[in-house]
Amino acid sequence: MLRKWKWGCDTILSKGKVEGGIIKMKAFVHRGNEVVYTDINEPVVKEGQVIVALKVAGLNHRDLNIPNRRGNNSEPLILGSDGAGVIEQVGEGVKAFKVGDEVIINPGLGWKENSDAPPEGFEIVGLPDHGTFAEKFIISEDYIEHKPAHLNWEEAGVLALAALTGYRALFTKGVIKPGETIFIPGAGSGVATFIIQFAKAVGARVIVSSRDPQKREKAIDIGADLAIDTNSDWKEILKNEQIDLVIDSVGKATFNRALAILKRGGRMVTFGATTEDELSINIRQFFYGQYQLLGSTMGSKEELQSMLQFIEKHNIKPIVDKIYPLSATGDAFDYLRDGNQFGKIGLLI
Ligand SMILES: NC(=O)c1ccc[n+]([C@@H]2O[C@H](COP(=O)([O-])OP(=O)(O)OC[C@H]3O[C@@H](n4cnc5c(N)ncnc54)[C@H](OP(=O)(O)O)[C@@H]3O)[C@@H](O)[C@H]2O)c1
């Protein structure tokens, strides 16, 4: 269960203020038992690294969980995994980028080549090291990519984590083929809005569910062929459909119901558990049905680069629901936790 944090705000110093010889910047951090918008030391560039002056950062469900996972850790940690901005400084030895380049952050650290699962040591930006909800962000040049030219800053800032997760779940794990039918419970999820667009781009039939009629309409607007109520009788409504692939991230609330409408021998990919992590399945029905269950998590640098080429080729843009100023990150967290969004939420920096 996600704890409802009280978001705070320290007295903010002016931009670039120097305190004890150290330049300060604004950031949204977890420290001790609080989550606050405050001043924190600017990063100092080292060999092989770049400093990105962020324009927009993107929220993910993971950001809500991190304060809970850190408990009362008093060391300040800047939250956030996604972001886009302009390179402000480059360290010695940086080869592929220069000051002024427009870039997005690759949030998956330590996973370069494609593989069945992330290698040991794989980490995500924003834990254990500082994240992107700040004016500046420091990272190795290995984990930035040029900003796709067809995206504006808001779209670029919310793109990477969710689009990469959807790309791997749909193509690498789900191996979707043109003409197949995919079912996605929870159409409003940031990742789902990418999967809908990606699957349509390769000629799949896309069926989604949502609890909210407005989100069902929006899902149709971005390409879904059919949008049904999450609380309806899926077996009855979909009795004439052959579902080849289910991609679920809602977890306990939808997992077994989605499995029950999958065709025999079909594939189910899971990468999230927004409701609950633990559930029971009928193993006999599972093996008689000869289903294939596949876990997925984010993706490699190789997959990120393929995803970027894919969205440029198909002119796919993230669905941005709402943008908050960095100073109102707490409100953005409340909005995400309440599940009202359709698509992504961003922070303007
Ligand atoms: N493994 C990874 O690498 C990875 C990466 C990204 C995300 N994730 C996980 O994947 C999940 C989705 O992430 P996200 O950021 O896209 O999520 P999100 O934007 O927060 O959306 C979650 C969706 O779940 C549906 N939902 C929530 N409670 C529900 C309930 N009780 N019954 C039915 N549906 C419900 C809602 O759909 P409707 O409002 O449309 O009904 C909601 O839009 C999260 O659990 C996240 O932690 C994992």
The ligand as a Tripos MOL2 file, in Angstrom:
@<TRIPOS>MOLECULE
LIG
   48    52     1     0     0
SMALL
NO_CHARGES

@<TRIPOS>ATOM
      1 N1          8.8400   -3.3330  -14.6530 N.am      1 LIG1
      2 C1          9.0620   -2.1530  -15.2000 C.2       1 LIG1
      3 O1         10.1000   -1.9080  -15.7890 O.2       1 LIG1
      4 C2          7.9970   -1.1180  -15.1280 C.ar      1 LIG1
      5 C3          8.1420    0.0530  -15.8670 C.ar      1 LIG1
      6 C4          7.1010    0.9810  -15.8340 C.ar      1 LIG1
      7 C5          5.9960    0.7380  -15.0410 C.ar      1 LIG1
      8 N2          5.9370   -0.4020  -14.3010 N.ar      1 LIG1
      9 C6          4.7630   -0.6830  -13.4860 C.3       1 LIG1
     10 O2          3.6740   -0.8760  -14.3770 O.3       1 LIG1
     11 C7          2.4980   -0.3280  -13.8130 C.3       1 LIG1
     12 C8          1.9360    0.6940  -14.7820 C.3       1 LIG1
     13 O3          2.7900    1.8130  -14.7820 O.3       1 LIG1
     14 P1          2.2920    3.1940  -15.3110 P.3       1 LIG1
     15 O4          3.2270    4.2440  -14.8540 O.co2     1 LIG1
     16 O5          2.0230    3.0640  -16.7550 O.co2     1 LIG1
     17 O6          0.9360    3.2430  -14.4790 O.3       1 LIG1
     18 P2         -0.0950    4.3390  -14.2070 P.3       1 LIG1
     19 O7          0.0760    5.4310  -15.2410 O.co2     1 LIG1
     20 O8         -0.0660    4.6810  -12.7770 O.co2     1 LIG1
     21 O9         -1.4680    3.5500  -14.5290 O.3       1 LIG1
     22 C9         -1.9640    2.4690  -13.8230 C.3       1 LIG1
     23 C10        -3.2930    2.0240  -14.4640 C.3       1 LIG1
     24 O10        -3.7550    0.8820  -13.7820 O.3       1 LIG1
     25 C11        -5.1580    0.8330  -13.8270 C.3       1 LIG1
     26 N3         -5.6660    0.5140  -12.4750 N.ar      1 LIG1
     27 C12        -5.2400    1.0410  -11.3200 C.ar      1 LIG1
     28 N4         -5.9420    0.5010  -10.2740 N.ar      1 LIG1
     29 C13        -6.7990   -0.3880  -10.8240 C.ar      1 LIG1
     30 C14        -7.7830   -1.2530  -10.2890 C.ar      1 LIG1
     31 N5         -8.0330   -1.3360   -8.9680 N.pl3     1 LIG1
     32 N6         -8.4960   -2.0240  -11.1300 N.ar      1 LIG1
     33 C15        -8.2640   -1.9650  -12.4660 C.ar      1 LIG1
     34 N7         -7.3460   -1.1580  -13.0370 N.ar      1 LIG1
     35 C16        -6.6270   -0.3720  -12.2270 C.ar      1 LIG1
     36 C17        -5.6440    2.2150  -14.2300 C.3       1 LIG1
     37 O11        -6.2630    2.1100  -15.4950 O.3       1 LIG1
     38 P3         -7.6640    2.8340  -15.7990 P.3       1 LIG1
     39 O12        -7.6860    4.1020  -15.0000 O.co2     1 LIG1
     40 O13        -7.6100    3.0240  -17.2540 O.co2     1 LIG1
     41 O14        -8.7370    1.8870  -15.3660 O.co2     1 LIG1
     42 C18        -4.3800    3.0680  -14.3100 C.3       1 LIG1
     43 O15        -4.3930    3.9640  -15.3710 O.3       1 LIG1
     44 C19         2.8710    0.2230  -12.4520 C.3       1 LIG1
     45 O16         2.5930   -0.7650  -11.4870 O.3       1 LIG1
     46 C20         4.3610    0.4430  -12.5600 C.3       1 LIG1
     47 O17         5.0160    0.3690  -11.3200 O.3       1 LIG1
     48 C21         6.9080   -1.3340  -14.3300 C.ar      1 LIG1
@<TRIPOS>BOND
     1     1     2 1
     2     2     3 2
     3     2     4 1
     4     4     5 ar
     5     4    48 ar
     6     5     6 ar
     7     6     7 ar
     8     7     8 ar
     9     8     9 1
    10     8    48 ar
    11     9    10 1
    12     9    46 1
    13    10    11 1
    14    11    12 1
    15    11    44 1
    16    12    13 1
    17    13    14 1
    18    14    15 2
    19    14    16 1
    20    14    17 1
    21    17    18 1
    22    18    19 2
    23    18    20 1
    24    18    21 1
    25    21    22 1
    26    22    23 1
    27    23    24 1
    28    23    42 1
    29    24    25 1
    30    25    26 1
    31    25    36 1
    32    26    27 ar
    33    26    35 ar
    34    27    28 ar
    35    28    29 ar
    36    29    30 ar
    37    29    35 ar
    38    30    31 1
    39    30    32 ar
    40    32    33 ar
    41    33    34 ar
    42    34    35 ar
    43    36    37 1
    44    36    42 1
    45    37    38 1
    46    38    39 2
    47    38    40 1
    48    38    41 1
    49    42    43 1
    50    44    45 1
    51    44    46 1
    52    46    47 1
@<TRIPOS>SUBSTRUCTURE
     1 LIG1         1 GROUP 0 **** ****
